[in-house]
């Protein structure tokens, strides 16, 4: 996440968007498999401030059913903050877990906490450390690749999997290989998997390999991990590359890498606001622009026996002192045969302000650009496990947030419309929750704030339910659901960890 300041001063008068409904469901959520999701309520029953600095004291959370503890990544103070949420409405601060390096992610399974810890030199290998959740004593420290950015357990608890991003240094003189670390917990074995078998291959479907003189294994930057329900496969988002990888956990092998293609913003269902200088908030139009999906968080869910991967299509560019791909459309030389109206398109009130890339788009290599690309698809997508689009939310995120709270639309440090020229609301996080026979999807919005809620029981036709939001919670980085059967109060819970406001909010779903 890129830094931006707390916007709560602007929106202190904003109506709280917990959007509670009058209707309620009587009885326990799993007393009946048939659920009317339109009458679900989402109520903020608790929360806390994790740290008192500017921002970055709360990023990702993990819950331990054994102790009813919530573990919160606190990279600023190089610790994992520990909270007792046995009574979710009144969380109690516990002694923090101090680390020797910076934590990026946490996960819990059956009384074991895993922490992804980066080295003080990001280009050097990091570690995955495990702790007993009751005693907070160190169990093991496993070597990982460079910059372990996300860690999770397989559903059966057999494996710990980490996405090692392998980012270059700012001068772009050192660019470590991206990798995936897989730990067999029972055997105490570590395998760090690299992408060397894919070097020289044309992955296709708009998969990007574009760093200076980089080969694929060096250029990939694993971002996030989702694991199949049967614990046989891990899916890894490769955000900057606009791709995904598949790991066979039994064979300890990366078996596939595929591109995710692009989204056509010339289609009516994919309209977007591309300028923060047009004087119009929510100026949805179609444009000759292709959007790289570039997912950040992904999650795996199974509906009616079929597995799906769901992605938050945030988008991300490479912008370093030693190399930057970022340009604005107004600064490109557009191919006149493709864009005969280039001068009009490149006005700042039109496409001119849109951030694009100099790494892609010159298809014929003649020095001008035949395609215009945007970072991120400003949506969530439901994918097959082979990478086919089952459903994309189109422009729904933009239109929903604009309709409900136009002065928060594409927010940038308190300015509505301020991120329209960049990546919009920036869908950052996704997670799902089963309630009876229904599957809910939560989509965290990094810039606009809060989480959108959809019923995706029919993955071909998701239904929007709500926008969960509180003015004091800014910059959601992580979403965590606690099913009723694991919850300390017996109700389904959603926990939103907000990086900018340093707040953690606890919602009850009834």
N, C-alpha and C positions, 0 to 999 in steps of 0.2 A: 504494500500500500504506500502511495506517495503522501507525504505529510500535508495537512491542511488544518487550519485553526478551528477551534470549537465555534459552532455557529449558534449556540444557544442564546446569545444576547439578541440576535435578530428575531428569534422565533419564540420568545418567552410568552407572547400572547397567543401563540398558536394553539388551537383546540387539540387536545390529546387524541391521537389516532389509535387508541386501543380498540375503537369501533365496537364497543360492547353491544350486543344485541339483547333485546328483551327476552327472546325465547331462550329456553334452557333445556337440556336433556336431563331428565330425572333418572336417578340410578347411576351405577358405575358405568364408565364408557364401554367396558367389554362385557356388560351384562347381555347385550344384544348385538348380533353381528351386523344388523342393518342400521346404519347411521345416517341421519339427515345432516350432512355437513354444513348446510346453509344456516343451521341454528346453533352451531358451535360458538362459544364465546372465548375470547382471549383476554385474560385479565392479568395485569401486572400486579403480582402479589408481594413481590420483594425485589430487592436490589441493593447494591453497595458500590462505593467508590473504591477502586483498587489502586491506591497511590495518589499522591497529591501534586505531581508535576504537571507539565504542559500536556503531554500525550505519550502514548506508547507503554503504559503500565498494565494494560490488559489487552491480550490479543486472542488467544485460543483457550478454551476451557474443556475439561474432561471430568466426568463424574464417576465416583466409586460407590457402587451399591453397598459394598461390605461395610464401609464406615460412614456413609452419607457425606463424604467430603467432596468438595468441588476444588479442582486444581486449575489455577489460572496462570498462563504464561505471562511473566513480567520481565521482559528483556531489559528494560531500563535499569532495574536493580539486580540483574542477573540472578533471578530467583523464580521459583514457582510458588505463587501465593496459594495458601491453603485456607479454605473456608468450610465451616460446618454448616450444612444446609439441611440438617435433620428436621428443622422447622423452616421451610423455604421462605416464609414471610419475614423471618428475622435471622438472616445469616450471621454467623459468628466468626470473627477472624481468629485463625490459629497461627502457630509458629510457621513461618515460611521455610521453604526448602532452598537453601543456598547452593549455588552451582559455581563451578570453576570457569564456565563459559556461558555464552548467551543462549538462552532457550528460544526455540522457534515454534515448537509444537509439543503437545502432550496427548497421551491416550491412556486409557485404563481398561484392564480386563481382569476380572476375578481377583482383585486385591493386589494387582501389579500395575505400577505406574511406569510408563515409558516416556522419556523426554528426549527430544531432538536437540542436541547442543552443538552450536557452531564453534569453530576454532576462532581465536582472536584474530588470526589471519584467515579470512574467508576462503582463500584459495587453497588452504591446507585441509586435510581430512578432519571431519568432526567426529562426533560420537553419539551413540544411543545409550542413555543411562536408564537403568530400571531400579525402582524403589518399592519397598513394601509399603502399601498404603496405610497400614496401621501404625507401624513404628517409624516410617519415613527413613529407614536405613537403606543404604545402597546395596542392591542385590548384585548387579553386574554393570560393567561398562564395556560396550561393544564398539569396535571401530566402524565408522561409516565413511561415506564419500565426502567430497567437499561441499560444504554448506547444506547439511541436512535440514530441509525446510518444512517438512511435514512428516508426521509419523502416525501410524495406526496399527491396530491389531487385526488379524483375520477374525471373522466371527467365531471360529472354534477356539481361538486363543493360541493356536499352534505357532503362528508366525507373527513377528513384528516386521512391518515394512516401512521403509523410509524413502522419500523422494529427495535425492541429493542434487540441489540445483546447479552447482558448479559454475557460479557466476564469474565473469572475468574481473580483474581489478580495474580501477577507474582509468588507468592509462591504456588498458586493453593490451598489455604486454604479457599478461599471464591469464590464460583461460583454461581452467581445469575441465576435465571431462565430466559431463553429467552422468549420474548413475542411480541405481536403485539398490538399497541394502535390504536383504531379507535375512532375518534371524529366526532360526528354529529354536524356540524357547526350551523345549524339553531336552534337545540334544546339545544345547549351548553352542550351536554352530552358526557362523556368520558367512554369508555370501554377498559380496558387492558385485552387482551386475553392470556391465558397461555395454555400449552400443556399437562396439567395433565391428560386429558382423554385418552391420548395415552401412558401413562406409562404402562409398562409391555407388550405392543404389539410388535410383530415381524413385523416391517414395510416391510422388505425385499428389494430386488433390490439394494443391496449394500448400504442401508442407515446405517450410522455409529453412534453408541452411544458408546463412548470409553473413555471419561474422567475418571479420578480416582474415582471409586465408584459412578459414576454419574447415575442418572435415566434420561430418555428421556427428561422430561420437564426441567431439569437442564442443560442437555447437548446441546440442540438445540441452535443455534446462528443465529437468523434471520438477513439477510444481506441486502436484497433489496426487493422493492415492485413494482409490476406491476398490473394495474387495468384493468378489462375488459371494453370494449367500452360502454356497457350498465350500468356500475357502480354497477353491482350486486356482482361481485367477485373480491377479491384481491388475487394475487399469490405472495408468499413469498419465496425467495431463502434462503436455509439453507446451506451455503457454506461448512463449515467444516464437516457437516453431509452428504454431497453429496445427498441432498434432496430438496424437495419443499413442501410448505403447501398451502392450499386453505382456504380462509376466505369467508364465506357467510356474506356480509355486511348488508343485511336486518335483518338477524337473529343474527348478532354479535357473530358468532361462527366459530371456526376453524373446518371445516367439513372434511378435509382430510390431510394426510401427506403421501408422497410417496418418495421412493428412485429413483434415476436417472440411476441406473445401471453403467456399465463401458464401456469403449472404448477398443477394442482389437487392440493393436499395433503390433500384428503379421500379420495383414492384410496389403496388399500392399498399400491401399489407406490411411492408418493411419501411414505411416512411420514417423520417427522422428530422430533427432540428439540428442543422449543421453549423449555425453561426451564433456567436454571442454578441455580434455587432449589427444585427438587423433590426433592433428595436422591438422585436416581437418575441415574447415568451411563449414557447409551445408552437413554434412555426413548423408544423409537420409537413414535409414535402418529400417527393421522390426525386432522386438524383442519380446520375450515372456513376455510382460508387459501389464498390464491392467491399464487404466487411469480413475481415478475418474473425473467426469465432474466438480463438485464443482464450480458452477457458482457464479460469483460476481454479476454484473449488469444483470437485465433481463428487457424486455419490452414486452408489449402486442400489437399485431397488428391484424387487421382484413383484410383478403383478400378474395374477392368474397363471403362475408358473413360468412366465417369461421374464428374463433379466433385462434391465435397462440401465444405461448410464445417463445421469442428468448433470448438466454442466451450467455453471454461472459464467457467462461469456463476457468477462471484464475487459480483456484486451490488455496488451502491454508492449511497450517499445523498448529498444535498446538505445539509451542516451547516456553516453559516457564521455569523459574528456578526450579519450583516445579514439572514440568512434561513436558517431550518432547517426541513426537512420531517420530521425525526425525532420520533417519538412512540413510546411503548410502548402495547400494546393496552389495558392497564389504565387509561390516561388518555384513551381515546377514549369518546365517547358512541355506543354501538352501537344501531342500529335494533332496537327490541324485536320487531317483526314478523319480522325476518330472524333475529335471535339471541334467541329467547325465554329462553335460558339464559345471558344475558350475564353475570350476576353470577358464575356458576360459571366461565365461560370466562376472566373477567378476574382470577381468583386467580393469584398469582405462581407457584404450582406448576403451573398450567395455561398459558393463553396470555398471562397478564398481563405477563410479562417480555419477550415477543417485540417486537423493534423493528419498527415499521411506519411508514407515511407518512401525514401529514396532507394531502398533495397529491392523493391519489387515494382513492376509496372512498365518497365522498358522492355516489352516483349521481343522486339526485333533487334535490340541492341544498337539502335541508331542514335541514341542520346536524348530522345524525347520520350514522353510517357504515353503509353497506349491504354493504360488502365489506372484508375484512382482507387486506392485502398484506404479503408478506415480500420482503426484498431478496435477490436471487440465487436460483437454483434448486438450489443445493448439488449440482450435477451437471455432467457434460459432455453436450453435445448434438451429434448429427450432423444437419446441415441440408442440404436441397437448396439450389441456388444461387438459388432463388426464395423461400427462407425457410420452407419446410415442414419440420416435424420428421420426420426419418427414424428417429431413435432418440434416446431420452434415457435416461440411466443411472439415473433414478429415485432411490432412496435407497441405491444401491450403494456410493457413496463413504463415507457415514456408517457403513453396516453393515460394510464391509470394514475400515475403520480401527478400529472398535470391537472387532471380532472378533480382530484381530491385536494391537492395543495399546490396551486400554481406558483406560489412564491418559494417553494422548495424544489421546483422543477430544475433538474440538472444543476443542482446547487454547487457553488464554489465559494467557500469561505464566507457564506452569508449572502451571496449574490445569486439570485435566481437566473437561470440561463447561462451561468458562467462556465459550465462544462459542456455546453452544446457543441462547441468546436473541438472537443476532445473525445471523451468516451461516455458522455451522458451520465446516467445514474450510477453506472459502474456496478453491475451485479457481481458480487464478491463471493458470496457463500451460499451453499445449498445443503439441505438435509431433508429427510422424509420421516413421516411418522404414520404407522398403521393404527387406525382406530376402527375396530370392528372390521367390516369388509371394505372400508375406505382407505385410500392412501393420500395423505396430505403432503404437499411440497411447500417448503419455506425457502424464500429467496431473499438473502440479505443484500441491501443496497448501500454500498460504501459511501456514496456522495449524498444521496437523498435521505438516507437514514431508514432505520427500521427494517421490517421484513414483510414482503408480500406473501400471502397464503393462497395456494391453489389446491383444488381437489383434482388429483390426476388419476383417479380410479380408472377412468378411461384415458389411457395415455395419448390417444389420438385426438382427444378433445378436452383438455384441462378446463376447469371452471374457476374463475377468480372468486375468492371468498372474502378477503380482508387485507387491510394494510395495518400491521401492528407497529405502533410508533409512540414514542415519548420524547418530549422536547429536550430532556436532559441527557438522552442517550444519543451520542453522535459518532458516526463512523463504525458501523458494525463490521467486525473482522471475522468473527466466528459464530456459528450457530450450533447448538447442541440440543437434541431432544432427549428427554428421559421418559420412556414409556411408563404407563401407570403401574405395571407390575414390578418395576424397578424403582419407582419414585418414593421418596421419603414420606409423602403424604397420601400416596395411593391415587394421585391424579396425574394425568399426562402434563408434562412440563416442557416449556421451551426456554432455553437460556441463550441470551444474546450478549456477546462480549464485544464491547465498543472501544476501539483503540483510541479514538480522538478524545472522548470524554472520560476515558479511564473507568467507565461504569460497566457493571454486569447486571443485567436485568433478568428477572425470573417471571415468566408468564405461566399461568395455569390455563389449561384448555379443558372446557367442560361442555 
